[in-house]
Amino acid sequence: LSIGIPSAFAVMECPPLIQKAWQKGIDRLRDAGATIQAISTDVVSEKMIEASLSAYYVVACAEASSNLSRYDGVEFGADLEDLLSHGKDSFGSQLKPTNEEDGASNNPFSNLTELERRFSALRSIGFGGEVTRRVLCGTSVLSSDRFHTHFEAATKVRAVLAREFNAAFQKSEAAAGSEVRVDLMLVPTALYVAPDLGLDGSQALDPTEMFANDVMTVPISLAGLPSISVSVDVSLADEEGTKAERDIIRSTGTTVGLQVFGPKLSEEKVLLAASVLEEAGGYM
């Protein structure tokens, strides 16, 4: 197999520990007989990789807003009365008609119909913080004043990104003799080692950092390509790495994800390359 290493994924934020895991994965595939081919930014552009993060969350949030609108407690979603009967009654006031003596200003749901109040209470109970955040963002980008500037622009980025990846994977007659095309590509899965999921949650990333950490995976998802993430452990000797790297290792370990992806319908090759990486016994 020919494995491509896209230069556009070598972002400045990629720490040395992740870069080392990436290089170890490249060496492992080369030792197993794969041909390693660098993919220049002329083929898969750095600009499109950077734009893909914003485009992905515009499209994903718009889809979430559209798909989750069906959760009305009738056809889809939990039964509201069942939720309230199990102690989740903090939103029961939304279902009560407005008391004229209290005035509309004391009831934020006074301008809603009875059916709309039921929808509001059901979704307030049933949707978590992240789901609510995505629904609100999706509703915003699908609004009439943002549809063309946000949603349509994101779909254009998706189309260009898919076209660039296809150009790297497909051997066209014009370029077959002049440029090597690859079967698969290998990139890191994330820019951080796996966080410590302690009970206190002190190691957890905030939502903004979590979104930024997806920069390695969203271009592939946006282009609709098959991909797999392989968990590997990078062992560093005591004298290797910077002090910051050694501190990271002591606090969180060295579990790093490497991502193998290919063109559509290449799942068999993707799984083959992933199995080669796993044959290293977890340590690379």
Salt bridges, closest charged atoms under 4 A:
ASP27 OD1 - ARG30 NH1 3.07
GLU81 OE2 - ARG118 NH1 2.82
ASP82 OD1 - HIS86 ND1 3.55
GLU130 OE1 - ARG133 NH1 2.33
GLU130 OE2 - ARG134 NE 2.84
ASP145 OD2 - ARG146 NH1 3.89
GLU152 OE1 - HIS148 ND1 3.02
GLU179 OE1 - ARG181 NH2 3.82
ASP183 OD1 - LYS269 NZ 3.62
GLU240 OE1 - LYS20 NZ 3.31
ASP247 OD2 - LYS243 NZ 3.05
ASP247 OD1 - ARG250 NH2 2.34
GLU279 OE1 - ARG28 NH2 3.44
